[in-house]
C-alpha cells in the first residue's frame, strides 16, 4: 500500500514538466493495474501499518478513485488545449486523488476525518477556478458551509470516542452507550457529516448547484467518489452506535425512501442535463442510505455495489453532458435536443449509460438494487410501495432524459453534424466496460 501512496504523491513534480499531463494519466492507469496485481496475488493489504490498510470495501473504492482521477484528465483535455492554467489543474487533480486514496485507506477515524475534509479544498478550487458561470461562487459557498456545518460536531464526537475508548482504530472502537440524551447527541453529531456528504434528502441542495457550476472534472469526482465518502463513513461508524441506531433506523429509512420518490418527481421537470443527472444521484444515494440503515449483510453489500456502479455510471453521464455542452454551447434540453441527427455517433453511449442508470442488466447497479430491495423489504413490508415508485420513476426520468436530448427537431442555430473524437469514445468506454463486466465476478462484492 505504501508504494501505491508514494506513486500518487510522486506524481506532483511531474505536473510541472512538459508533457506531464499524459504521463500522469498513464501512471494512474498503471497504479490501478498494480493494485489489482497485488490483490490477485493474494497480498494481505489489511495489515499494512497501524494507521493504513485496505479491506474489500476500501480496496475497490481506492481503485475507483484512481480510475476516475485518470478519466478526469482524459475528459478535461480542453483545459490542456487552451492552456488554461493546465499545470495547476493537473496538480489539483493529483492531490485530490491522493486525499481520497488516503481517506479510504485510513484505519484510524481521526485520520479518516482529516483526509475526508481535506478533499473539500481541491474540489472547491476546481469549482472556483474552472467553473462555467459566475454563480460558481454561490455553489462553492453552499458546498463549503453545508459540509463545515455538519463536520465540526463530528470532530467533537470523534474526540469523545478517543476519551472513552482510548483508540480510534476502526476494529478496536467499542464504546458502551446507554439510551440517554448524551448518546443520542453523540450519534447524530457523528452521523450528520456523512449524511450531508451522501447527500441525504433535505440536506441535498448543495449537490445540484455544485454539479451545474463545476467543470467536467469537478462533476466527475463529485458524482464518482465524493458522494461515496458519506456511505463509506456510515459503514465504518454505524457499528459503534448499533444499540442507539435501532431506535432511529425507521427515521433514516423513511426519509431516504420518501425523499427518493420526491426527488424522482423533481427529476421529471428538469430542463438542465447536469441538474437532472445530479438529482438522479440523490435518488440512488437515498437507496444506498436505506440499505445501510437496515444493518444487514444484504443492505451493506447492496449499498457497496450501488456506490461502485453509480460512481462509474453517473461520471459517464456527466461526460456525455459535457460533450453536448462543448458542441452546442448549452446544457438545456430545449436547445440541445435532436442530438440523434446532430451527433449520431454519441447516441449509442447515451443509450448504454442510460440503461445502466435505470439498473438494467448486466450492470452492477442491477445486482446492487436487487440486494437493496431484498434488505429493505425484509426490514419492513411497508417499504414495497415506495421502492416500486422509485424504481418506476427512475426508468421514467432516464427515458425522459434520453428522448428529450436525442429526439425532436434541432435548435435553429444548430446545423451540420458533429462526431466525437477517439479520446471521448475511450473515456465513455472506460466508464461503461467495468460497469458491465465486474458483475461477472459479483462474489467479490458480497460483504460476508
C-alpha positions as CSV (number, residue, x, y, z in Angstrom):
1,X,0.0,0.0,0.0
2,X,2.9,2.4,0.8
3,X,4.3,2.0,-2.7
4,X,0.9,3.0,-4.2
5,X,0.7,6.0,-2.0
6,X,4.2,7.1,-2.9
7,X,3.5,6.7,-6.5
8,X,0.5,9.0,-6.3
9,X,2.5,11.5,-4.2
10,X,5.4,11.5,-6.6
11,X,3.1,12.5,-9.5
12,X,3.3,16.0,-8.0
13,X,6.6,17.1,-9.7
14,X,5.5,15.5,-13.0
15,X,2.7,18.0,-13.1
16,X,5.2,20.8,-13.8
17,X,7.2,19.3,-16.7
18,X,6.3,19.5,-20.3
19,X,4.1,16.6,-21.4
20,X,3.3,15.8,-17.8
21,X,-0.5,15.7,-18.4
22,X,-0.4,12.4,-20.4
23,X,2.4,11.0,-18.2
24,X,0.3,11.4,-15.0
25,X,-2.7,9.9,-16.7
26,X,-0.8,6.8,-17.9
27,X,0.8,6.4,-14.4
28,X,-2.7,6.5,-12.8
29,X,-3.8,3.6,-15.0
30,X,-0.5,1.8,-14.2
31,X,-1.4,2.2,-10.5
32,X,-4.8,0.6,-11.0
33,X,-3.1,-2.3,-12.7
34,X,-0.6,-2.6,-9.8
35,X,-3.3,-2.6,-7.2
36,X,-5.2,-5.4,-9.0
37,X,-1.9,-7.3,-9.3
38,X,-1.4,-7.1,-5.6
39,X,-5.0,-8.1,-4.9
40,X,-4.8,-11.0,-7.4
41,X,-1.6,-12.5,-5.9
42,X,-3.2,-12.6,-2.5
43,X,-1.1,-9.9,-0.9
44,X,-2.7,-9.0,2.5
45,X,-3.5,-5.4,2.2
46,X,-5.3,-5.2,5.5
47,X,-2.4,-5.2,7.9
48,X,-0.1,-2.6,6.3
49,X,0.6,-0.4,9.3
50,X,-1.1,0.9,12.4
51,X,-2.9,3.6,10.5
52,X,-3.2,2.5,6.9
53,X,-4.8,-0.6,5.4
54,X,-7.4,-1.9,3.0
55,X,-10.2,-4.4,3.2
56,X,-12.6,-5.4,0.3
57,X,-14.7,-2.1,0.5
58,X,-11.9,0.3,0.8
59,X,-9.8,-1.5,-1.9
60,X,-12.4,-1.1,-4.6
61,X,-13.1,2.5,-3.6
62,X,-9.4,3.3,-3.8
63,X,-9.3,1.7,-7.3
64,X,-12.4,3.7,-8.3
65,X,-10.8,6.9,-7.0
66,X,-7.6,6.4,-9.1
67,X,-9.6,5.2,-12.1
68,X,-11.9,8.3,-12.1
69,X,-8.9,10.5,-11.5
70,X,-7.3,9.3,-14.7
71,X,-10.6,9.6,-16.6
72,X,-11.0,13.2,-15.3
73,X,-7.7,14.1,-17.0
74,X,-8.7,12.4,-20.2
75,X,-12.1,14.2,-20.3
76,X,-10.6,17.6,-19.4
77,X,-8.4,17.8,-22.5
78,X,-9.8,21.2,-23.3
79,X,-8.0,22.7,-20.3
80,X,-4.7,21.5,-21.8
81,X,-5.6,22.5,-25.3
82,X,-6.3,26.1,-24.3
83,X,-3.5,26.3,-21.7
84,X,-5.9,27.5,-19.1
85,X,-3.7,27.0,-16.0
86,X,-3.4,23.4,-17.0
87,X,-0.5,22.6,-14.6
88,X,-2.4,24.0,-11.6
89,X,-5.4,22.0,-12.7
90,X,-3.3,18.8,-13.0
91,X,-1.8,19.4,-9.6
92,X,-5.3,19.8,-8.0
93,X,-6.5,16.5,-9.6
94,X,-3.4,14.7,-8.4
95,X,-3.8,16.0,-4.8
96,X,-7.5,15.3,-4.8
97,X,-6.8,11.7,-5.8
98,X,-4.1,11.5,-3.1
99,X,-6.5,12.7,-0.4
100,X,-9.2,10.3,-1.5
101,X,-6.8,7.3,-1.5
102,X,-5.6,8.3,2.0
103,X,-9.1,8.7,3.2
104,X,-10.3,5.3,2.0
105,X,-7.1,3.5,3.3
106,X,-7.1,5.1,6.7
107,X,-7.7,2.7,9.6
108,X,-7.8,5.5,12.2
109,X,-11.0,7.5,12.5
110,X,-9.3,10.9,13.1
111,X,-7.1,10.4,10.1
112,X,-10.1,9.5,8.0
113,X,-11.8,12.7,9.2
114,X,-8.7,14.7,8.3
115,X,-8.5,13.4,4.7
116,X,-12.3,13.4,4.4
117,X,-12.3,17.2,4.9
118,X,-9.1,17.8,3.0
119,X,-10.7,16.5,-0.2
120,X,-13.1,19.5,0.0
121,X,-10.3,22.1,-0.7
122,X,-9.2,20.9,-4.2
123,X,-12.8,20.4,-5.1
124,X,-13.6,24.0,-4.2
125,X,-10.7,25.3,-6.1
126,X,-11.7,23.3,-9.2
127,X,-15.2,24.8,-9.0
128,X,-14.0,28.4,-8.3
129,X,-11.2,28.3,-10.9
130,X,-12.6,26.3,-13.8
131,X,-16.4,26.6,-13.3
132,X,-18.7,27.9,-16.1
133,X,-20.9,30.7,-14.7
134,X,-20.4,33.4,-12.1
135,X,-22.8,31.5,-9.9
136,X,-20.0,29.1,-9.2
137,X,-19.1,31.3,-6.2
138,X,-22.5,30.7,-4.7
139,X,-22.3,26.9,-5.5
140,X,-18.9,26.7,-3.8
141,X,-20.2,28.5,-0.7
142,X,-23.1,26.1,-0.5
143,X,-20.7,23.1,-0.6
144,X,-18.4,24.7,1.9
145,X,-21.0,25.7,4.5
146,X,-23.1,22.6,4.3
147,X,-20.0,20.4,4.8
148,X,-18.5,22.5,7.6
149,X,-21.7,23.0,9.5
150,X,-22.1,19.2,9.8
151,X,-18.4,18.2,10.1
152,X,-17.4,20.3,13.2
153,X,-19.9,18.4,15.5
154,X,-18.4,15.2,14.1
155,X,-14.9,16.3,15.2
156,X,-16.2,16.7,18.7
157,X,-17.8,13.3,18.6
158,X,-14.5,11.7,17.4
159,X,-12.7,13.4,20.4
160,X,-15.3,11.9,22.8
161,X,-14.7,8.4,21.3
162,X,-11.0,8.9,21.9
163,X,-11.7,9.9,25.5
164,X,-13.9,7.0,26.3
165,X,-12.4,4.3,24.2
166,X,-8.7,5.2,24.2
167,X,-8.3,4.2,20.5
168,X,-9.7,5.4,17.2
169,X,-8.7,2.4,15.1
170,X,-11.8,1.1,13.4
171,X,-11.7,-2.6,14.5
172,X,-10.9,-1.5,18.1
173,X,-13.6,1.1,18.6
174,X,-16.1,-0.3,21.2
175,X,-18.0,2.2,23.3
176,X,-20.6,1.2,25.8
177,X,-23.6,3.5,25.2
178,X,-26.8,3.8,27.1
179,X,-30.1,5.2,25.7
180,X,-29.7,8.7,27.2
181,X,-29.7,12.1,25.7
182,X,-25.9,12.3,25.6
183,X,-25.7,9.1,23.4
184,X,-28.4,10.5,21.1
185,X,-26.4,13.8,20.6
186,X,-23.2,11.8,20.1
187,X,-24.9,9.6,17.5
188,X,-26.4,12.5,15.5
189,X,-23.1,14.5,15.6
190,X,-21.1,11.7,14.1
191,X,-23.7,10.7,11.5
192,X,-24.6,14.2,10.4
193,X,-21.4,14.9,8.4
194,X,-21.8,11.6,6.4
195,X,-25.5,12.3,5.7
196,X,-24.7,15.7,4.2
197,X,-21.9,14.3,2.1
198,X,-24.0,11.5,0.7
199,X,-26.3,13.7,0.4
200,X,-29.5,12.7,2.2
201,X,-32.8,14.3,1.1
202,X,-33.4,17.6,3.0
203,X,-29.6,18.4,3.0
204,X,-29.0,17.8,-0.7
205,X,-29.4,21.3,-2.1
206,X,-25.7,21.9,-2.4
207,X,-25.3,19.0,-4.9
208,X,-27.2,20.2,-7.9
209,X,-25.7,23.7,-7.6
210,X,-22.2,22.3,-7.4
211,X,-22.7,20.0,-10.3
212,X,-24.2,22.7,-12.6
213,X,-21.4,25.1,-11.9
214,X,-18.5,22.7,-11.7
215,X,-16.2,21.8,-14.7
216,X,-16.4,18.3,-16.1
217,X,-13.6,17.1,-13.8
218,X,-15.4,18.5,-10.7
219,X,-18.7,16.9,-11.7
220,X,-16.9,13.5,-12.3
221,X,-15.1,13.5,-9.0
222,X,-18.2,14.7,-7.1
223,X,-20.5,12.1,-8.6
224,X,-17.9,9.3,-8.8
225,X,-16.1,9.5,-5.5
226,X,-17.0,12.3,-3.0
227,X,-20.6,11.1,-2.6
228,X,-19.2,7.6,-1.7
229,X,-17.2,9.1,1.3
230,X,-20.5,9.5,3.1
231,X,-21.6,5.9,2.6
232,X,-18.2,4.6,3.5
233,X,-18.1,6.6,6.7
234,X,-21.5,5.3,7.7
235,X,-20.3,1.8,7.1
236,X,-17.4,2.3,9.5
237,X,-19.1,4.3,12.2
238,X,-22.5,2.7,12.5
239,X,-21.3,-0.4,14.4
240,X,-20.3,1.8,17.3
241,X,-23.8,3.0,17.7
242,X,-25.7,-0.1,16.8
243,X,-27.8,0.0,20.1
244,X,-28.8,3.6,19.7
245,X,-29.3,3.2,16.0
246,X,-32.0,0.6,16.4
247,X,-34.3,3.4,17.7
248,X,-33.7,5.7,14.8
249,X,-33.4,3.3,11.8
250,X,-37.0,3.9,10.9
251,X,-36.3,7.7,10.6
252,X,-33.5,7.4,8.2
253,X,-35.1,4.7,6.0
254,X,-38.4,6.8,5.9
255,X,-36.5,9.9,4.9
256,X,-34.5,8.1,2.2
257,X,-37.5,6.3,0.6
258,X,-39.9,9.3,0.7
259,X,-37.1,11.6,-0.4
260,X,-36.1,9.3,-3.2
261,X,-39.7,9.3,-4.5
262,X,-40.0,13.2,-4.2
263,X,-36.6,13.8,-6.0
264,X,-37.6,11.3,-8.7
265,X,-40.6,13.6,-9.4
266,X,-38.2,16.7,-9.3
267,X,-36.1,14.9,-12.0
268,X,-39.1,14.8,-14.3
269,X,-39.3,18.6,-14.5
270,X,-35.6,19.4,-15.1
271,X,-34.6,21.2,-18.2
272,X,-30.8,21.2,-17.5
273,X,-29.0,17.9,-18.2
274,X,-26.4,18.3,-15.4
275,X,-29.2,19.1,-12.8
276,X,-31.2,16.1,-13.9
277,X,-28.1,13.8,-13.5
278,X,-27.3,15.4,-10.2
279,X,-30.8,14.9,-8.8
280,X,-30.8,11.2,-10.0
281,X,-27.6,10.8,-7.8
282,X,-29.7,11.9,-4.8
283,X,-32.2,9.2,-5.6
284,X,-29.5,6.5,-5.9
285,X,-27.8,7.7,-2.7
286,X,-31.2,7.5,-0.9
287,X,-31.5,3.8,-1.7
288,X,-27.9,3.4,-0.5
289,X,-28.7,5.1,2.8
290,X,-31.8,3.0,3.3
291,X,-29.8,-0.2,2.7
292,X,-27.1,0.8,5.1
293,X,-29.6,1.7,7.9
294,X,-31.0,-1.8,7.9
295,X,-27.7,-3.1,9.4
296,X,-28.0,-6.3,7.3
297,X,-25.4,-8.1,5.2
298,X,-27.7,-7.7,2.1
299,X,-28.1,-4.0,2.8
300,X,-24.3,-3.4,3.2
301,X,-23.5,-5.5,0.1
302,X,-26.2,-3.8,-2.0
303,X,-25.1,-0.3,-0.8
304,X,-21.5,-1.1,-1.7
305,X,-22.4,-2.4,-5.2
306,X,-24.7,0.6,-6.0
307,X,-21.9,3.0,-4.8
308,X,-19.4,1.4,-7.3
309,X,-22.0,1.2,-10.1
310,X,-23.2,4.8,-9.6
311,X,-19.7,6.1,-9.4
312,X,-19.0,4.8,-12.9
313,X,-22.4,5.4,-14.5
314,X,-23.0,8.9,-13.2
315,X,-19.5,10.0,-14.0
316,X,-20.0,8.8,-17.6
317,X,-23.3,10.6,-17.9
318,X,-21.6,13.9,-16.9
319,X,-19.0,13.2,-19.6
320,X,-21.8,12.9,-22.1
321,X,-23.4,16.1,-20.9
322,X,-20.1,17.9,-21.2
323,X,-19.6,16.6,-24.8
324,X,-23.0,18.1,-25.7
325,X,-22.1,21.4,-23.9
326,X,-18.8,21.7,-25.9
327,X,-20.7,21.3,-29.2
328,X,-24.0,23.1,-28.6
329,X,-22.8,25.6,-26.0
330,X,-25.7,24.9,-23.6
331,X,-26.8,22.1,-21.3
332,X,-30.5,22.9,-21.8
333,X,-32.6,20.0,-23.2
334,X,-34.7,22.6,-25.1
335,X,-31.7,23.8,-27.1
336,X,-29.7,20.6,-27.2
337,X,-32.5,18.3,-28.5
338,X,-32.4,16.3,-31.7
339,X,-28.9,15.0,-31.0
340,X,-29.7,11.8,-32.9
341,X,-29.3,13.8,-36.1
342,X,-26.7,16.3,-34.9
343,X,-24.3,13.8,-33.1
344,X,-25.5,10.3,-34.2
345,X,-22.2,8.6,-33.1
346,X,-22.8,9.6,-29.4
347,X,-26.4,8.3,-29.2
348,X,-25.3,4.7,-28.6
349,X,-23.4,5.9,-25.5
350,X,-26.4,7.8,-24.2
351,X,-28.4,4.6,-24.5
352,X,-25.8,2.3,-22.9
353,X,-25.2,4.6,-19.9
354,X,-28.9,5.5,-19.6
355,X,-29.9,1.8,-19.3
356,X,-27.2,1.4,-16.6
357,X,-28.6,4.4,-14.8
358,X,-32.0,2.7,-14.6
359,X,-30.4,-0.5,-13.3
360,X,-30.9,-2.7,-16.4
361,X,-28.8,-5.9,-16.8
362,X,-26.0,-6.6,-16.9
363,X,-24.8,-3.6,-14.9
364,X,-23.5,-3.5,-11.3
365,X,-26.5,-1.3,-10.5
366,X,-28.9,-4.1,-11.1
367,X,-27.1,-6.5,-8.7
368,X,-26.8,-3.8,-6.1
369,X,-30.5,-2.8,-6.3
370,X,-31.6,-6.4,-6.1
371,X,-29.7,-6.6,-2.8
372,X,-31.1,-3.3,-1.6
373,X,-34.7,-4.3,-2.4
374,X,-34.2,-7.6,-0.5
375,X,-32.8,-5.9,2.5
376,X,-35.4,-3.1,2.7
377,X,-38.4,-5.5,2.1
378,X,-37.1,-7.9,4.7
379,X,-36.8,-4.9,7.2
380,X,-40.5,-3.9,6.7
381,X,-43.1,-4.7,4.0
382,X,-44.3,-1.1,4.1
383,X,-41.2,-0.2,2.0
384,X,-42.6,-2.0,-1.0
385,X,-44.8,0.8,-2.4
386,X,-42.0,3.4,-2.2
387,X,-39.4,1.0,-3.7
388,X,-41.8,0.3,-6.6
389,X,-42.4,4.0,-7.2
390,X,-38.7,4.8,-7.0
391,X,-37.8,2.0,-9.5
392,X,-40.6,3.1,-11.8
393,X,-39.8,6.8,-11.8
394,X,-36.1,6.0,-12.2
395,X,-36.9,4.4,-15.5
396,X,-39.2,7.4,-16.3
397,X,-36.7,10.2,-15.8
398,X,-34.0,8.2,-17.6
399,X,-36.2,7.7,-20.6
400,X,-37.2,11.4,-20.4
401,X,-33.5,12.4,-20.4
402,X,-32.8,10.1,-23.4
403,X,-35.8,11.0,-25.5
404,X,-35.7,14.8,-24.8
405,X,-32.0,15.0,-25.7
406,X,-31.9,12.6,-28.7
407,X,-35.2,13.0,-30.4
408,X,-37.1,16.1,-31.7
409,X,-36.2,18.9,-34.1
410,X,-32.7,20.5,-33.7
411,X,-32.5,24.1,-32.5
412,X,-32.4,26.5,-35.4
413,X,-28.8,27.7,-34.7
414,X,-27.5,24.1,-34.6
415,X,-26.7,22.9,-38.1
416,X,-24.3,20.5,-39.8
417,X,-23.2,17.3,-38.0
418,X,-20.5,16.5,-35.4
419,X,-18.9,13.3,-34.5
420,X,-16.9,12.5,-31.4
421,X,-13.2,12.2,-31.0
422,X,-11.4,8.9,-30.2
423,X,-10.5,10.3,-26.8
424,X,-14.1,10.9,-26.0
425,X,-15.1,7.4,-27.1
426,X,-12.3,6.0,-25.0
427,X,-13.5,7.9,-21.9
428,X,-17.0,6.6,-22.3
429,X,-15.9,3.1,-23.0
430,X,-13.7,3.0,-19.8
431,X,-16.8,4.1,-17.8
432,X,-19.1,1.5,-19.4
433,X,-16.8,-1.5,-19.7
434,X,-16.0,-2.1,-15.9
435,X,-19.6,-1.2,-15.0
436,X,-20.9,-4.2,-17.1
437,X,-18.1,-6.7,-16.7
438,X,-17.5,-6.6,-13.0
439,X,-20.9,-8.3,-12.4
440,X,-19.3,-11.5,-13.8
441,X,-17.2,-11.6,-10.6
442,X,-20.1,-10.5,-8.3
443,X,-19.0,-12.7,-5.4
444,X,-16.1,-10.2,-4.7
445,X,-18.7,-7.6,-3.6
446,X,-20.7,-9.6,-1.1
447,X,-19.6,-8.5,2.3
448,X,-20.0,-11.6,4.4
